[in-house]
Amino acid sequence: MKMTINLDLVNEDDAERLMESYNALDHKHIEIVDDDVVSNHLAGVFNEQSVFDGRCNVRFVNIFRFELVDRDFYLIHVEIDAGYKFSPKYGQRDMGVEYQIWGYARCKVSFGKTLVRPLTSVDKLVDRFFSVRMKLKTSAIFTSKYYLSSNQRKHVESRFREPFLDAVGRMDDVVLVFAGNDLIVGVPAIINAHNTKGLHRMLMAADFIEKALKN
């Protein structure tokens, strides 16, 4: 079993962020995955849902599996390379590489096409006139911060319980993409320990996750 994280081709500042992210995790049930079958499967799921900008080069730097009695899930250090970008103000080129934290799990039931994303000012304006998004009464903090839409409303209403919704609501910029039984979750921002712990806490509270993807 691999016990150290991969920092190959990572600069010093980003390496420190990745280490802080890793150290923020509960290591009791963690396994650092070094398996092409798992890596290729996860990459295929992410690609199928077009999670990242197709113009970027994406690399899964570290994959962590958390195996519990009733479920397992993955957290991933993702490198997103947008290539070189030009700054007109300073007349210089800088390499647009960013590291983010994302996760994956299989669900016990199909949630069809379900999306959770941060609520915008436009969403709030629309709310005044139309009932477009789903609003779950079980978690006020979730409903006040996040937009929820789904074509499987009954499963969402019965399976999205308060501990899970509150864990989502405690984060600021998380995105959840449900496609059938697949769940992709992540924070499209520079990786940090807070977001890493938030994703871990959220997936720990998701009792609709099953055991899957055995090596």
C-alpha positions as CSV (number, residue, x, y, z in Angstrom):
1,M,0.0,0.0,0.0
2,K,1.4,3.4,-1.0
3,M,1.8,5.6,2.1
4,T,3.2,8.9,0.7
5,I,1.5,11.4,-1.6
6,N,2.8,12.2,-5.1
7,L,4.3,15.6,-5.5
8,D,6.1,15.0,-8.8
9,L,6.2,18.1,-11.0
10,V,4.5,20.2,-8.3
11,N,6.1,23.5,-7.4
12,E,7.0,24.3,-3.7
13,D,3.9,26.5,-2.9
14,D,1.5,24.0,-4.5
15,A,3.2,21.1,-2.8
16,E,2.7,22.8,0.6
17,R,-1.0,23.2,-0.2
18,L,-1.3,19.5,-1.2
19,M,0.4,18.4,2.0
20,E,-1.9,20.6,4.1
21,S,-4.9,19.1,2.3
22,Y,-3.7,15.6,2.9
23,N,-2.8,16.3,6.6
24,A,-6.4,17.7,7.1
25,L,-7.9,14.3,6.4
26,D,-8.7,11.5,8.8
27,H,-6.0,9.0,8.1
28,K,-7.7,6.1,10.0
29,H,-9.6,4.7,7.0
30,I,-7.5,6.2,4.2
31,E,-5.7,4.4,1.4
32,I,-3.5,6.2,-1.2
33,V,-4.5,4.5,-4.4
34,D,-1.9,3.8,-7.0
35,D,-3.9,1.7,-9.5
36,D,-4.4,2.5,-13.2
37,V,-7.8,0.7,-13.2
38,V,-9.2,2.9,-10.6
39,S,-7.6,6.1,-12.0
40,N,-8.8,5.4,-15.5
41,H,-12.3,4.6,-14.3
42,L,-12.5,7.9,-12.4
43,A,-11.1,9.9,-15.3
44,G,-13.7,8.3,-17.5
45,V,-16.6,9.3,-15.2
46,F,-15.3,12.9,-14.9
47,N,-14.8,13.1,-18.7
48,E,-18.3,11.8,-19.4
49,Q,-19.8,14.5,-17.3
50,S,-17.5,17.3,-18.8
51,V,-16.6,18.4,-15.3
52,F,-13.6,20.4,-16.4
53,D,-12.9,22.8,-19.3
54,G,-12.1,20.7,-22.3
55,R,-9.3,23.1,-23.2
56,C,-7.4,22.3,-20.0
57,N,-5.1,19.4,-19.3
58,V,-6.2,17.5,-16.2
59,R,-4.2,15.2,-14.1
60,F,-5.2,13.2,-11.0
61,V,-2.2,13.7,-8.8
62,N,-3.3,11.8,-5.7
63,I,-6.4,9.6,-5.2
64,F,-7.5,8.8,-1.7
65,R,-9.9,6.0,-0.9
66,F,-11.9,6.0,2.3
67,E,-13.2,2.5,3.1
68,L,-15.9,2.2,5.8
69,V,-18.1,-0.6,6.9
70,D,-21.0,0.4,4.7
71,R,-19.5,2.5,2.0
72,D,-16.4,3.9,0.3
73,F,-15.6,7.1,-1.5
74,Y,-12.7,8.9,-3.1
75,L,-11.1,12.3,-2.7
76,I,-8.7,13.4,-5.5
77,H,-6.0,16.1,-5.8
78,V,-6.7,17.4,-9.3
79,E,-4.2,19.4,-11.3
80,I,-5.8,21.6,-13.9
81,D,-3.4,23.1,-16.4
82,A,-4.8,25.9,-18.6
83,G,-1.5,26.3,-20.4
84,Y,0.1,29.7,-20.7
85,K,-1.9,32.9,-20.1
86,F,-0.8,36.4,-21.0
87,S,-1.2,39.4,-18.6
88,P,-1.7,42.6,-20.6
89,K,-1.1,44.7,-17.5
90,Y,2.3,43.3,-16.7
91,G,3.3,42.1,-20.1
92,Q,4.2,38.7,-18.9
93,R,3.2,35.1,-19.4
94,D,2.4,32.8,-16.5
95,M,1.6,29.1,-16.5
96,G,-2.1,28.7,-15.5
97,V,-1.8,25.6,-13.2
98,E,-4.2,25.1,-10.3
99,Y,-4.8,22.3,-7.8
100,Q,-8.3,21.6,-6.6
101,I,-10.0,19.0,-4.4
102,W,-12.7,16.7,-5.9
103,G,-14.4,13.5,-4.9
104,Y,-16.3,10.6,-6.3
105,A,-18.7,8.0,-4.9
106,R,-21.4,5.5,-6.1
107,C,-24.9,5.9,-4.8
108,K,-27.3,3.2,-3.7
109,V,-30.0,4.6,-5.9
110,S,-30.1,6.6,-9.2
111,F,-30.5,10.3,-8.7
112,G,-30.9,10.8,-12.5
113,K,-29.7,14.2,-13.4
114,T,-29.3,16.1,-10.2
115,L,-27.2,19.3,-9.7
116,V,-26.2,21.3,-6.6
117,R,-24.4,24.5,-7.1
118,P,-23.9,27.8,-5.2
119,L,-27.0,30.1,-5.3
120,T,-26.5,33.3,-7.4
121,S,-28.1,36.7,-7.2
122,V,-30.0,35.8,-10.4
123,D,-31.4,32.7,-8.7
124,K,-32.6,34.7,-5.8
125,L,-34.3,37.2,-8.1
126,V,-36.0,34.4,-10.1
127,D,-37.2,32.9,-6.7
128,R,-39.3,36.0,-6.2
129,F,-41.4,35.2,-9.2
130,F,-41.1,31.5,-10.1
131,S,-40.6,28.2,-8.3
132,V,-37.8,26.8,-10.4
133,R,-35.4,25.2,-7.9
134,M,-36.1,22.5,-5.3
135,K,-36.3,23.8,-1.7
136,L,-35.7,21.3,1.1
137,K,-37.3,22.3,4.4
138,T,-35.0,19.9,6.3
139,S,-32.0,22.3,6.1
140,A,-32.4,26.1,6.1
141,I,-28.6,26.7,5.7
142,F,-28.5,24.5,2.6
143,T,-31.6,26.1,1.0
144,S,-30.2,29.6,1.7
145,K,-26.9,29.0,-0.1
146,Y,-27.5,26.4,-2.8
147,Y,-29.4,25.8,-6.0
148,L,-30.8,22.3,-6.4
149,S,-32.5,20.8,-9.4
150,S,-33.3,17.2,-10.2
151,N,-35.4,15.0,-12.4
152,Q,-35.6,12.5,-9.5
153,R,-37.3,14.6,-6.9
154,K,-38.7,11.8,-4.8
155,H,-35.3,10.2,-4.4
156,V,-33.7,13.6,-3.5
157,E,-36.4,14.4,-1.0
158,S,-36.2,11.0,0.7
159,R,-32.4,10.5,0.6
160,F,-30.9,14.0,1.2
161,R,-31.2,14.0,4.9
162,E,-30.4,16.8,7.3
163,P,-26.8,15.9,8.3
164,F,-25.7,15.7,4.6
165,L,-27.5,18.9,3.7
166,D,-26.0,20.8,6.7
167,A,-22.5,19.5,5.7
168,V,-23.0,20.9,2.2
169,G,-24.4,24.2,3.6
170,R,-21.3,24.7,5.8
171,M,-19.3,25.0,2.6
172,D,-19.3,28.0,0.3
173,D,-18.5,26.9,-3.3
174,V,-19.1,23.2,-3.6
175,V,-20.6,21.6,-6.7
176,L,-22.3,18.3,-6.8
177,V,-23.1,16.5,-10.0
178,F,-25.3,13.4,-9.8
179,A,-25.5,11.3,-13.0
180,G,-27.4,8.1,-12.4
181,N,-25.6,6.3,-9.5
182,D,-22.5,8.4,-9.9
183,L,-21.7,11.3,-7.7
184,I,-19.0,13.8,-8.5
185,V,-18.3,16.5,-5.9
186,G,-15.7,19.3,-5.8
187,V,-14.7,22.8,-5.1
188,P,-13.6,24.7,-8.3
189,A,-11.1,26.8,-6.4
190,I,-7.5,26.6,-5.2
191,I,-7.1,23.7,-2.8
192,N,-6.9,24.2,0.9
193,A,-7.4,22.3,4.1
194,H,-10.8,23.8,4.9
195,N,-12.4,22.6,1.6
196,T,-10.7,19.2,1.9
197,K,-12.2,18.6,5.4
198,G,-15.5,19.9,4.1
199,L,-15.7,17.4,1.3
200,H,-14.7,14.6,3.6
201,R,-17.3,15.6,6.2
202,M,-20.0,15.8,3.5
203,L,-19.3,12.4,2.0
204,M,-19.1,10.9,5.5
205,A,-22.6,12.2,6.1
206,A,-24.0,10.9,2.8
207,D,-25.6,7.7,3.9
208,F,-26.9,7.0,0.4
209,I,-23.3,6.0,-0.8
210,E,-22.6,2.4,-1.4
211,K,-19.5,0.2,-1.4
212,A,-18.0,0.1,-4.9
213,L,-14.9,0.0,-7.0
214,K,-13.0,-2.8,-5.3
215,N,-9.3,-3.2,-6.3
